[in-house]
Amino acid sequence: MKPSENKSVPSSFFDETFQGSPDPWEYTSNFYEISKFRATIRALPKLQFKNALEIGCAIGVITQQLAPKCDRLLSVDCSEVGLEEARKRCANLPQVQFEKMQIPQQFPTKKFDLILFSEIGYYLTTEDLRETQEKIIESLLPGGYLLIVHYRFPVETFILNGEIVHNSFLQNYTKYLKHLGDPRKRFLMLDLARHHKRYRMDLFQRL
């Protein structure tokens, strides 16, 4: 599917994708995905969070890894098909709550000390991404952390790419967010099989 630049990728795209395969992006079998998820968890700056939000949980693979570090974890996705699988995967994790939400039109009203925004920003239009950013900032508690992770390069089904998504946070919200360390520093992980950088990871803290 080639997305429209005027409208964020609809939930029907993800429903159809998950109906075609229970793990279409090979989250549980692909070395790149597995190593990226491990790096994401390692990047968390605290051992435990009181109330966390995961935006775009898909089938709940990283949700399962993130949950032990959270007293409460709200994981949202726009695909009910993906959420069904996520609920099964995390059935033994009582601290996890799943909700269907179309971001940014729907957004949690609670406050969080951690928000994970991973592999979802490039499915949004620039306008929806900006609205999502504003709502994320509003939802972060003082001292709370935002971890964003995205594949860096263009893909046919993406509206944006990871570099655009991350640079948008850096450029538009410097007065709200404090980058950990040098604001120009990027946490770029290596794909050991190909020996080149594949994704970008940035960690922010609410002032």
VENZIGI-V87790 format. One record per backbone hydrogen bond with DSSP energy under -0.5 kcal/mol. CO is the residue of the C=O (numbers start at 1). NH is the residue of the N-H. If there is no record, write none. Layout:
co->[CO	CO]
nh->[NH	NH]
//
This chain:
co->[1	4	10	10	11	12	13	14	15	16	17	21	23	26	26	30	31	32	33	34	35	36	37	38	39	41	49	50	51	51	52	53	53	54	54	55	57	60	61	62	63	66	67	69	72	73	73	74	75	76	76	77	78	79	80	81	82	83	84	85	86	88	90	92	93	95	97	99	99	101	102	112	113	114	115	115	116	116	117	120	121	122	122	123	125	126	127	128	129	130	131	132	133	134	135	136	137	139	141	144	145	146	146	147	148	149	150	151	152	155	156	161	162	163	164	165	166	167	168	169	173	173	176	177	178	179	182	186	187	187	189	189	190	191	191	191	196	198	199	200	201	202	203	204	205	206]
nh->[3	7	13	14	15	16	17	18	19	20	21	24	26	29	30	34	35	36	37	38	39	40	41	42	43	44	71	72	113	114	74	55	116	56	76	118	60	64	65	66	67	69	70	49	52	75	97	54	99	56	57	101	80	83	84	85	86	87	88	89	90	91	93	94	96	73	75	77	101	103	106	141	145	53	117	147	55	118	149	123	124	159	160	9	129	130	131	132	133	134	135	136	137	138	139	140	140	112	144	206	115	148	204	117	202	119	200	162	163	158	3	165	166	167	168	169	170	171	172	173	176	177	207	179	205	181	185	188	189	201	198	199	192	194	195	196	191	152	189	150	187	148	180	146	178	143]
//
